[in-house]
Amino acid sequence: MIVVATGDFELYHDLVAELRERDVEFTTVEPGDPLPERARVLITGDTDDVDAALETIVASTDDVRGAVDEALAVLRGGDGRTIVGIDPGPNPGIAVLSGDLVVAAFRVPVEDVTAVVMDEIEGALDPLVRVGDGARLHGKRIVESLATEGVRVELVDETGTTPYLGAGVRGLDDVLAAVNIARLEGEHVESRQFEPTEGELQVIKTRSRERSTENRTITEALARRVASGQLTLDEAIEEHESE
């Protein structure tokens, strides 16, 4: 059981709301009061005078969710390491694990992935990001953007990570694949080198026409520079329209 013991009303309110949202069994006591026999994890504030002979997590109002994630990882006996799995694509699925527990999931445009991941691993000890090896153009962008931020990235063979989806759960395949990717060991990488196929270059050129204000398609040479990470698509479009 999780026990909340803090005299900080704002922190107390936020912790209780988060625990109720997660449907977690917990109780509250005043700082210094005896703890229930079933108590396994104590969450308290940095100004509270609490001395307990069990796992204690010091929470702040800035990261209530992180404190609850850590408490849940302790309850489930995991090592608590933050691992992020990413199923790459134009709108990648992202799963955040604390130990073996999935604590958050997202599906965002590829250009937002790095910002989301950096927010999720902020303050984590030795975080790890695992990226599936499919969707090579998007995967390359994700790997190299995260590596630039100093994040440890592993490239994972994503074969078989997308589960069968029954009725009523359509649209979750990339998020569930991201969970499976997070649980697989991969190869440490800081970049991805590959020769784009004609099909991949055509995708870039088609997207450039769709996004161009003048409905113009960038050249194959520019598309190759986008594929290699030398230019963003918007930069390539701007360069093409200025010619």
C-alpha positions in Angstrom: 0.0 0.0 0.0 1.1 3.6 -0.7 0.9 6.1 2.2 0.8 9.8 1.7 2.1 11.9 4.6 2.6 15.6 4.0 1.5 18.9 5.6 1.7 20.6 2.2 -2.0 21.0 1.2 -1.3 21.6 -2.5 1.0 18.6 -2.7 -1.5 16.5 -0.7 -4.3 17.4 -3.0 -2.3 16.7 -6.2 -1.0 13.4 -4.9 -4.5 12.2 -3.9 -6.0 13.3 -7.2 -3.2 11.4 -9.2 -3.5 8.2 -7.1 -7.3 8.2 -7.5 -7.0 8.8 -11.2 -4.7 5.7 -11.4 -7.1 3.7 -9.3 -4.3 2.9 -6.8 -4.9 1.7 -3.3 -3.5 4.2 -0.8 -4.1 5.9 2.5 -3.1 9.2 4.1 -1.6 10.0 7.5 -0.3 13.1 9.2 3.5 13.4 9.1 5.0 11.6 12.1 1.9 9.5 12.8 2.2 5.7 12.9 2.0 4.0 9.5 -0.4 1.1 8.7 1.1 -2.4 8.8 0.5 -2.9 5.1 2.4 0.3 4.2 5.2 -0.4 1.6 5.9 3.0 0.1 5.7 6.4 1.7 5.3 9.6 -0.4 6.1 12.8 1.4 7.2 16.4 0.8 10.7 17.9 1.1 9.6 20.1 4.1 7.9 17.2 6.0 9.6 15.7 9.0 9.1 12.0 8.4 11.3 9.2 9.5 10.1 5.8 8.2 11.7 2.4 7.9 10.4 1.8 4.4 10.9 3.1 0.9 10.3 6.9 1.0 9.7 9.1 -2.1 10.0 12.8 -1.7 7.5 14.5 -4.1 7.1 18.0 -5.3 4.1 19.8 -6.9 6.2 20.1 -10.1 6.3 16.3 -10.6 3.5 14.6 -8.8 3.1 12.1 -11.6 6.8 11.1 -11.4 6.5 10.5 -7.7 3.5 8.2 -8.2 5.2 6.4 -11.1 8.2 5.7 -8.8 6.0 4.5 -6.0 4.2 2.1 -8.3 7.5 0.8 -9.6 8.5 0.0 -6.0 5.2 -1.8 -5.3 5.7 -4.0 -8.4 9.3 -4.8 -7.6 10.8 -3.3 -10.7 14.1 -1.6 -10.9 12.3 1.7 -11.7 14.5 2.5 -14.7 12.8 4.8 -17.2 12.7 3.2 -20.6 10.9 4.8 -23.6 9.8 2.7 -26.6 9.1 4.4 -29.9 7.4 2.9 -32.9 8.6 5.3 -35.7 6.4 6.7 -38.4 4.8 10.0 -39.3 2.9 9.9 -36.0 4.9 7.6 -33.8 3.6 5.6 -30.9 5.5 6.3 -27.7 5.4 4.3 -24.5 7.1 5.2 -21.2 7.9 2.4 -18.8 9.1 2.6 -15.2 10.6 -0.8 -14.6 8.1 -3.1 -16.3 5.1 -0.7 -15.6 3.7 1.4 -18.5 3.2 4.8 -17.0 2.4 6.9 -20.0 1.7 6.6 -23.7 1.5 9.1 -26.6 0.9 9.3 -30.3 2.3 12.6 -31.7 3.6 14.0 -35.0 7.2 13.0 -35.6 8.4 16.5 -35.2 7.1 16.5 -31.6 8.8 13.3 -30.5 12.0 14.7 -29.1 10.2 17.3 -27.0 7.8 14.7 -25.5 10.6 12.2 -24.7 12.7 14.9 -23.1 9.8 15.9 -20.9 9.2 12.3 -19.9 12.8 11.5 -19.0 13.6 14.7 -17.2 15.1 13.9 -13.8 15.2 10.2 -14.5 18.3 8.3 -13.6 20.0 6.6 -16.6 17.0 6.8 -18.9 17.0 4.7 -22.1 15.1 5.2 -25.4 14.5 2.2 -27.7 13.5 2.9 -31.3 12.1 0.4 -33.7 14.0 -0.2 -36.9 11.1 0.3 -39.2 10.0 3.5 -41.0 13.6 4.3 -41.7 13.3 7.9 -42.7 11.3 8.8 -39.5 13.4 6.5 -37.4 16.6 8.2 -38.6 15.2 11.6 -37.6 14.2 10.4 -34.2 17.4 8.6 -33.4 19.6 11.5 -34.4 17.5 14.2 -32.8 17.6 12.3 -29.4 21.3 11.5 -29.7 22.0 15.2 -30.2 20.2 15.8 -26.9 22.6 13.3 -25.2 20.0 10.6 -24.8 21.1 6.9 -24.9 19.3 5.3 -27.8 19.0 1.7 -28.9 17.8 0.5 -32.3 15.5 -2.5 -31.9 14.4 -5.1 -34.4 10.7 -4.4 -34.3 9.7 -7.6 -36.1 6.6 -9.0 -34.5 6.1 -6.1 -32.1 2.7 -5.0 -33.5 0.0 -7.1 -31.9 -3.3 -8.3 -33.4 -6.0 -5.8 -32.5 -9.5 -7.1 -31.9 -12.8 -5.2 -32.3 -12.9 -1.9 -30.4 -9.2 -1.2 -30.1 -8.3 0.1 -33.6 -5.8 2.8 -33.8 -3.7 1.6 -30.8 -1.3 -0.6 -32.8 1.7 1.8 -32.8 1.3 2.6 -29.1 1.2 -1.1 -28.2 4.1 -1.8 -30.5 6.0 0.9 -28.7 5.4 -1.0 -25.4 6.9 -4.1 -26.9 9.8 -2.2 -28.4 10.6 -0.8 -25.0 11.0 -4.3 -23.6 13.4 -5.5 -26.2 17.2 -5.0 -26.1 18.7 -3.3 -29.1 22.0 -1.9 -30.5 23.3 1.3 -29.1 23.3 3.9 -31.9 23.8 7.6 -32.4 22.8 7.8 -36.1 21.3 5.8 -38.9 23.0 5.5 -42.2 21.1 4.2 -45.2 20.4 4.8 -48.9 16.8 5.9 -49.4 14.7 3.9 -51.8 12.9 5.4 -54.7 9.6 4.9 -52.8 11.0 6.7 -49.7 12.2 9.7 -51.9 8.8 9.8 -53.5 7.1 10.1 -50.1 9.3 13.1 -49.3 8.5 14.7 -52.6 4.8 14.1 -52.3 4.8 15.6 -48.8 6.7 18.6 -50.1 4.0 19.3 -52.7 1.3 19.0 -50.1 3.0 21.4 -47.7 4.3 23.9 -50.3 2.3 27.2 -50.5 3.0 27.1 -54.3 2.0 23.4 -54.7 5.5 22.7 -56.0 7.5 19.4 -55.6 11.1 19.5 -54.5 13.8 18.0 -56.6 15.2 14.5 -56.0 18.5 16.1 -54.9 16.7 18.0 -52.2 14.7 15.0 -51.2 17.9 13.0 -50.7 19.2 15.8 -48.4 16.0 15.6 -46.4 16.3 11.8 -46.2 19.9 12.1 -45.0 19.0 14.7 -42.3 20.9 17.5 -43.9 17.7 19.5 -44.3 14.2 19.5 -42.8 11.3 19.3 -45.2 10.4 22.9 -44.6 14.0 24.0 -45.3 14.0 22.0 -48.5 10.7 23.6 -49.6 12.0 27.1 -48.8 15.2 26.4 -50.8 13.2 25.0 -53.8 10.8 27.9 -53.8 13.6 30.5 -53.7 15.3 29.0 -56.9 
